Amino acid sequence: MTPTLTHWRFFRAGGFDQVRLDTAAELLNIGQLDQKLWVALSCPVQGIEFDARTLAFVDSDGDGHVRAPELIAAMRWTAERLRDPEVLVRGLPGVPLAAIRADDAEGAAIVDAAREFLTDLNSGDGMVTAEAARAAQERHAQRALTAWEAAGTAARPLGEDTAAAFDALQAVAEKVEDWFVRCRLAAYDERAGAALNAADATLAALGAATLKTDADAVAALPLARVQAGTALPLASGLNPAWAARIAALRSAAVQPLLGERALLTEADWHTLKERLAPYAAWLAARPDAAAQGEGIHQLEKLAHYVRDLQQLANNFVAFRDFYTRQGKASFQVGTLYLDGRSAELCVAVNDAGRHATLATLSRICLVYVDCVRGDDKLSVAAAFTAGDADQLMVGRNGVFYDRQGRDWDATISKIVEHPISLRQAFWSPYKRLARFVGEQLQKMAASKAKAADDKLTTVALDSGKKVATASTAAAAPVAAPSAAPAAPAPFDVAKFAGIFAAIGLALGAIGSALASVLAGFFALVWWQWPIAIAGLVLLVSGPAVILAWFKLRSRTLGPILDANGWAINARAMINIPFGTSLTQLAQLPPNAERALTDPYAEKKRPWAAYFAGLAVLLLAAFAWVLRDHLK
C-alpha cells in the first residue's frame, strides 16, 4: 500500500530546485510529482554506472532507455508487492521475507519462491539479496534441467543410439513424406505417375551440365521412381543426392527398430516415426535456461527494486548524488588523472565527434580521451573545471580509473576549449602577448641565422669560383682579354632616405606615445601610482575576466548528458565553486616536509634586474625632461 504524502520537500542545488526523495512516501508518490520538476525524463541503460539487471527490469519495453513512466510503474509495482514500504529507504541489500505481501496470487508465488530460496540456503535472517535471487533462478533452471534429463531415459528406445536414429530420420523426413504422397497420387490416377516423375526435358537439361551428387538440381528430383503401390527402396534405385542419407536411416533407425529389410513401406515409415515420437516430444520439452520459474522472476525483481530504486530515483528525478558530493552519480564513469589534476566529471561516449557537437553548448572545457586496457577500448569525455589549459593538447597521455578501480591508458584525442577558471582568464592576455613576442623573436632569430648561413655559403662558393678561375687562367697560354665587369648599380639615396624616414616616424610615434604615458604616470602623486597600475592591469585583463565570468556562470551539465542519450529536463548549472570541486589540483599532503633547496636550479644572475632598473631610470629621466620641455 502506498503511504500518504502530505507535502513535498525540495533542496536548492545547481541553480534550480530538486525534490528530496528520502522517505518511502516520497519515493512511491513520484508519479504525483509534476514531471516539469524532474531533472531527467529519460536515461540510457548503457554507458552509466548502475546495476544492469535493475535497469533491465525497469526498462519494460526493452528499448535501451529508462523513461519516467517506466520508473513510475516500477515504483507502483513495488508498492503493491510490499507489506512494509519503509524497506525502500533503509539501504538493504535485498528484500526481507517479512516485508513481502502474500494476499494475492502473485504475492503468494513470490513468498513461496522466497521460502524455497531461504530453505535452500539454510538462511535464518529472512533476507533475499539481489545477487542471491539471481543465483536462485540459476538453481531453478539447473533443477529443471536435471528433471528433464531424468525423464529422457524412458524416451530413448535405443538408449544412447536414439539421438543418431532421430537425427537420421529428421534428415530425410520431408523427402520421404513427399515420395509416399507422390506414390499415393499415382495410385489415385495413372496419369499422375508419369507427371510426378522427372520429365524428359528436365533430365535432358541435366545431361548438358557437369553434374555432382550434391547438386541442387539433382536433389530436387524425386527420391525414387514414383509408382503406385510400391515401397521405398533402401539400397538401389535411389536419387544419388539422397542415397547416403537413406543409408544412414537404414543403419541407424530401420535395422535397430524394424529389423533388416531392403524396402520401406509407408506403414513401416509411420511405425518408425511412432517409435521415435516420445524422444521428439522429450527434446521439445527441454527447459530454457533463461526461463524464469514461477515466482522466481518477481522475487529477483523485487529484491533489485528494494535495493536500487531509491538510488536510481536520486540519479534520475533528482541529481542528489552529483550535487551533494556524497557519492558518484550514475553518469560519472571514473576519474581521469592528467596534467597534475584529477577530473571527476567523466562520462562515457561512443563517438567523440558527434558528442562534442552538442556538448560544446555546455560551455565546459571538455577533454576527450581514448582509453585502452589490453584489448578493451573506451572513449571518455572529461570536464576540466580548475587550473588552466596551457598544457592540454592532443596526444598527451594520462591514466583513467573506472568505478571498479581498474586503470586505463588514456590519450587525448580532442579538446573542446572553454574558459576553465578566472585565474586563467586573468593571465591569458599576458600569456598571449608573451607567446606572440616569443614567436616573433624566434622568427627573427631564425631569419637572421638563415641569412648568416646563406651569406657564409655564398662567400664559400665565390671563393671556390675565384680559385678555379685563377687556376684556369694560369694554365692557359694566351688568354683573351675579358670584358670589363658590369658597374654596380648606383646607390639610390632617395629610396633609402624614404625607408629611414618611415622607420623614424614609426619609432617617433611609439616613443611619443610611450613618453606621453610615462609623463602622465610620473605627473601623478606617488600614492596614485599603484591605482594607475591597477587600472592598467584591469584595462588589459578586465575584458577577458568578465567574458570568462559570464561563461563560467552559464556552464551547464545538460548538453553533456543529452549528447549521451539522456533527456535532461532542467538547467543543471555548474557554477564556479561547484565546478572547482569537480577537478582537484595537485597539492602537498598536510604536514608534509618540503626541502626548498634545488641542486639543479638555474643560477640567479642579477643582470636582468640591472638592465630593467636602468631602463626604468632612463625612461623616467626622459619623461621628466619631456615634461619640463612641454612646460
N, C-alpha and C positions, 0 to 999 in steps of 0.2 A: 504494500500500500504506500502511495506517495505521501510523504509528510507535507503538511501545510506550511507555506511560506508567507509570512506576514509582510515583509518588506525586503527589498534588495539592498545590498551594500556594494559600494564602489571604492576604488582607490585610484589616485591620480599618478600616472606614470607614462612617459613617452609623449607628453603633451596632450593626453586625452584620458577620459575616464574608462576604467576597466572594471568589470564585475568581479567581485570576490566569490570564490567557489570553495569555501572552507567547510561547509556543513552539508549533510546529506540532503536536506531540504533544498538548498541552493543548487546542488547538482541535479537532482531529479526534477526540478522545475525549470530547467533551462529552455524547455520548449515554450514556456510562457514569456521568456525574455525577448523583447524586440530584437530581431536579428540585425537591425542597424547598429546595435550596441555590441555586436560580436566583433572581435578583432579579425577573425578569418571565417570564411564561409566554405572553404574547400582547401584540402591539402593532399599532396600525393602520398602514396604508400611506399614509394621508392625514394631513396636519397635523403631520408631523415633517420634520426637515431631514435627508434621506437620499436617495441616488440612487433615483429612482422605478423605473428599469429593473431594478436589482438586487432591489428589493423585489418587483417583479412576477415575477421568476424564482423567488424563494424562496416566494412565495405561490402554491403549486402548484394549489390549488383555486380561486383567484381570488375568494375571499370578502371581500377587503379587509383581512384580518388575517394577520400572520405569527405562527405558533404554534410552540411548542417542537418538536413532531415535524417540522415543515417545515424548521426550521433544522438539526435533526439530519440530515434527509435530504439537505439541500444540502451539509453537511459530508461525508457519506458518499459522495455522488456525486463531489465534488471529489477526495477521496482516491483514488477508483478511476480518475480521469482523469489524475492527476499522477504523473509519474516522480519528481519531487523536491518533496515537500510543503513543504519549507522556504521555498518562494517565497511561501507564505501570510503569513509574518511579516516579509517584507523591505520592505514598503511599496512594492511595484512598481505601476506604472500599468496593468499587464495581465499576460498570461501569456507567458513565453518559449517559443519553439518547442521548445527542447531539454528543457523540463520536461513535455511532454505525452506520455503513454503512447500507443503505437500498436500494441499487441499484441492488439487485438480489432477487430471491425468498426467500432464506434462511435469508438474512438480513432483508427483509420486514417482515417475520414472527417473527423475534426477536424483531424488533421495535414495531410491533403490540402487542406482549406479554408485552413488557416494558411499553407501554402506558396504557394497561389494568391494569397492576400491579400498576402503579402510580395513576391511577384513583381510584382503589380500596382503596389505602392508603390515597387518597386525599393529595398526596405529591406534593409540588411545587418546590422542589430543583432539580428534574430530576435525582436523584441518585438511582440506583438499587443496593443495597448492596447484598453481597453474602448470608448472613443469610436470608434476606427478600425474595430473589429469591427462596430459598428453601421453605419458607413458602408459596410463590405464587403457587408453584407446589402442595402443600398440599391443598390449597384453590381450585385449579383447580380440583383436584381429588374429593374433597367434593362436588363441584357443579355438576360434572358429576354423582356422586352417587345420589344426590338429584333428578336430572333429570331422572335418571333410575328408581328410586323408584316411581316417579310420573307416569311414563309410565306403571308401573306394575298394575295400577288399572284396566285398560281395559283388561289386560291379565289374570285376575282371574275370571273365570266363576262361581266359588263357593265362592268368597270372601276370607276370612281368611282360609276356609277349602280347598282351592285349593292346597295348599302345601301338605296336607295329602293325597289328592286324587292322586296327581302326584307321590309322593313317593311310594304309594301302587301300582300304575301302573308300575313304574320303577322296583319294586322288583320282578315282575313276567313276565315282557315283553318278555324276551328272552325265557322263558319256554313256555309261551302261543304261541308265534310265532312258536316254534318248534312243538307243538302239532297240530296246524292247518296245518302246512306243511305235517306232517305225515298223517293227515286225507285226504288231497288232493291227496297224493300218493296212499292211499288205494282206493280212488275213481278212480284213473288212472289205477290201476292194482289190481285185487282181491288178488293176491299172496302177495302184499305188506302189507296188513292188518295183517296177521299172523307174517310176518317177522319184522314189526316195533313195535309190542308189545313185552313185556318181554318174552324171551324164557323160556322153561321149565327148562333147565339147570341152568339158572340164578336164577329163583325162588327157585329151589332145593338148590342151594348154599346158598341163603339167609336163608333157613329154618334150615340149620346146625349151624347157628351162633345166638348169643344173639342179638336181634335187638333193635334199638332205633329209634324214629321217625325222628330225625335229622341225622341219619347215612348217609354217603356219598353214599353208595350202594343203599339205598332206594331213596334218592333224585335223583339219576341218572336215575331211571325208568321213563317212560312216565307220563305226567301229569294226564292223564286219559286213559281209554281203547280207542285205536285207531280204528275208524270205519269210513267208507265212508259216507259223508253227515250228520254227527251228529254234535250237538252243545256241547260246553264245559259245563259240569255240575258245578254249583257253590256251591252245598251243599254236595251231596253224590257222591260216586264213584270216588273220587279224590285220588291222591297219598298222603299218610299220611304226607309226608315230606313237602308238599305244601298246605295242607288244610288250615292252619292258614293264610297264605299269600293270598290265594284266598278269604277267608272270609273277610280279611281286604280290598281287592279290591272291593268286592261286597258292603260292607257297606260304604266305603269312596268315591267310584267313580261311580260304576254301578247304585246304587239306586238313588243318587242325580242327575246324569246326564241322565240316561236312564230309570229310573223307576224300580219298583220291578220286578224281574224275577229270575227264578231258573236256566235258561240256557243262555249261552252267545254264540251267533252265531259269525261267522267270520266277518259279516257285522257290528254287534254291536261292535265288537272289534275295527274295523277301525274307527267307529264313535267316540268311546271313545277316541282314540288317537287324532283324529282331533279336538275334543273339548278341549283337553289339550295341543295341539301343540302351541298355542300362549304363553302359560305360559312357555313351554320348551324353546321357542325362546327368551323370555324375560330373563329367567335365564342365557342363554348362552351369552346374551349381557351385563351382569353385568360388569361395568368398573373395570379395575385393578387399585387398589390404588397406585401401583408403576409405572403405565404407565405415560409417560410424555405427556403433552399437546403440541400441535403444537407451536413451538417457545419457550415454557417454558424451555425445557431441554437446548436448546442452550443459552438462556438468563442466566440461572443459571451457566452454564459452563463458559460463557464469564465473568460474574461477578467474579467468583472464579479466573479465569486466570488473570484478570486485577489486582486483589488484591494480588495474591500469586506468579505469575510466576517469578518476579524478585528475591524474597526471595528464591524460590526453585532453581533458577539458581545459586545464590550465595552460596548455600549449596550443589551444585552438580558439575557444571562446574568449580567453584572456591569455596574455603572454606573461603570466606571473613569474615563471622560472627565469625568463630572459631579463625582465626589468627589475626584479628584486635581487638578482645576482645570487640567489640562494642555490642555484643549480644550473645545469646546462639546459638550454632549450632544445626541443626536438630537432630543429633545423641546424643546430651547431654540431658539426660532424667531427670536430677536433681542434687542434691548436697548431699554428704554424710558427716555427722559430726561424727568424731570418733577420739579418742586419741588426743584431743586438736587441731584437724586440720579439715579443710573443703576441701574435694576433689570435684572439679567441673567437671572433666572429668569422667563422669559416663555414661555407655552405658548399655542398657537392653540386657540380654542374655536369651536364652531358656534352654541351657544345659551348666553348668559351666565347666564340664569336657571336652566336645568337644571344647568349646570356648577357653579354656586355652591351648589346644594342639597347636593351631595356634597362639593365641595371645601372647604366650611366646616369639615368634620371634620379638616382638616389643621392647624387652629389657626394658620394663617399669614394675615397681613393681605394680602388679595388686592384688587387694583385692576383692574377690567375696563375696557378702553378700546376704543372703536370707531375703527379706523384707516382712513383714506381716502387714496388716491393716484390722482388722476384719476377714472376710472370704477371702479377696483378698490376693494374693501372687504375688511376683515379685522377679526376680533374677537380680542383678545388678553387673557389674564389675566396680570398682572404681580405678583410677590411682592415686597413691601416688607419688608425684614428689618433695616433700620438707620434711625436717625433717629426721627421721630415722625409722627403722623397729624394734627397740628393744621391743616395747610393742604391736606390731601387731601379734596376734596369733588367731588361730581358736577358736571360741567360744565367742570372745569379742563382746560386744553389742554397737551399735551406733544408730543414728537416720538418716533416709534418707528423704529428702524433694523433692517431684517431682515438675515438672514445674507448676503444678496447686497450689502449696503451701501446699499440704497435707503431713502429717508426717507419716512415716512408721517405725515400729520397725525393725532394721537391725542387723543381726548376721553374723559374719564372718564364711564362710563355706570352703574357700580355699584361699591360698595365692600363687601367682607366684612371687618368690623372684628375685629381680634385684637391683642393686645399686640405691639408692634414691638421694643421694647428695654427694658432695666431702667431706663435713664435716663428714658424716657417715663413708666414706671410710677411712678418716684420723685416726679416733679414733678406727676403727674396730680391728686392731691388739692388741691394749692395752685392749680393752674390752674382746677380746677372751682370752688373757692371764689372765686377772683378773678373768674371768669366769672359766678358767681352774684351776687356783690356788684355787679359792673358792671351786670348786667341789672337788679337791683333799683334801683340808683341811677338808671339810665336811665328805669325805670318811674316812679320818684318824680319825677324831673325833668320827664318828660312829663306826669305828672298835675298837678304844680304849674303848668307852663306852660299847660296846658289850663284849669285853674281861673282863672289870671290872665286868659287870653283871654276866658273866659266872663264873668268879672266886668266886664272892660272893655266887652264887648259889652252887658251888662245896663245898665251906667251910661250908655252912649251912648243906648240905647233909652229909658231912663227920662227922660233929659234931653230927648230929642226929644218924648216924650209931654207933658212939662211945658210945653214951649214951645208945642206945639199947643193944649193946654188953655187956656193964658193967652191966646192969640190969639183963641180962640173966645169966651172969657168977655168980652173987651173988645169984641168985635163985637156981642154980644147986648144988646138994650135993657134987658131985665129978666131977671135970672137967678133961677131958683127956688133957694131955699136947699138946698144939697146935704146929704146925710146925713153925719153925723159918721163919720170913718174908724174902722174897727174897731180896737179896742185891741190892741196886741201881746200875744202870749201871755206870761204871767208866767214869769220865769226859774226853772227847776226846779233849785234848789240841790242837792237830794238826788241827782238824776240825775248832774249833773256832778261832784259830790263822789265818787260811786262810780267814775266813769271815772278821775278823777285818782288815786283810791286804788289802783285796779288798775294804772295805769301806774306809780305809785310803788312798788308791791310788785314789779312786774316789774323795774324798774330797780334796786331794792334787792337782789333776788335775784342779778341779774347782777353788780352791784357787789360783793356779798358773796362770790360765787364767785371773781370776779377778785381780790378782796383776799386771799382765802384762798390762792389760787395764788401771788400775789406775796409774801405773807407767808411762805409755806413756802419760796419761792425765795430770798428775802433772808435767811431763817434759816440757809441753808447757808453753809458756809465758801466763800470766793471761788473756791478751786480746784475746788469741786464744781459751780460754775455751768456750765461747758462740758459736764460729764457730764449735768446735768439737761436742758440744751438739746438735747443729742444724744438723750437718752431721749425727749424730747417729739417731736422730729423722727421718730424711729423709730416712736413710737406712732402718728403720723399717716401716715407713708409706708410703714411696715413691712408692713401687710396687703396693700397694693397691689403692693409689690415682691415679696412672697412668692408671691402669686397669679400675677403675671406670670412669675416664675421657673419655677413649675411648668408653666405653659402654654408658655413658650418652650422648655423642655426636652422637651416632648412634641410639638413640631412634627414633622410627617411629610410626605413627598413623595407618598405613596401615593394619598390621595384626589384630589389634583390631577390625577394621571395616570389614575387609574381613571375619573374623570369624562370623560376624553377617549377611553375605549375600551381603555386598557391593562388588563392583568391583572397587577398588582403583587403579587409573591409574598413580599415581605419588608417589615419595618418600616423603611423608608428614612427614618431620622431626619435632621432638620436642627437641630443643636444651636446654641447661641448663637454660638460663634466661627465655625463654618462659615456660619451664616446671615448673620452680619455681613459676610462676604466676598462674598455674593451681591448686596449693594446697596452701591454706592460713594457716599460723601458728597462734596460739593464741597470741594476742598482746593486751596490755592495751590500752584503747582508749586515744586519745590526751587529754592533760591537766588533766589526771586522778591523783587523790591524792593517794599516796601509803604509808602505815604505815609499816616500816621495823621491828618493834618490834613484835616478835612472842612469845606469852606467853607459847607456848608448844615446843619451840625449845630445842634441846638437849643441856645439859650443856657442855660448852667447857672445856676440860681438856688438859693441856699442856704436859701431859706425852708422848704422841705420838711424839710431836716435840722434847722433850728432848731425847728420845731414838733414833730418827732419827739423831739428831745432834751428839749424842755420837757415833753412828755407822759410820757417815761420818768422825769424828775425828779419830776413830780407824783405819779406812781404809786408811786415809791419812797418819797416822803415820806409818802404816805397809808398805805402798808404799814407803814412804821416806826412811825407814830403808832398805828396799829391794833394793832401787836404790843405796844407799851407799854401800851395800854389793856387789852389782854387779860390782861397780867400782873397 
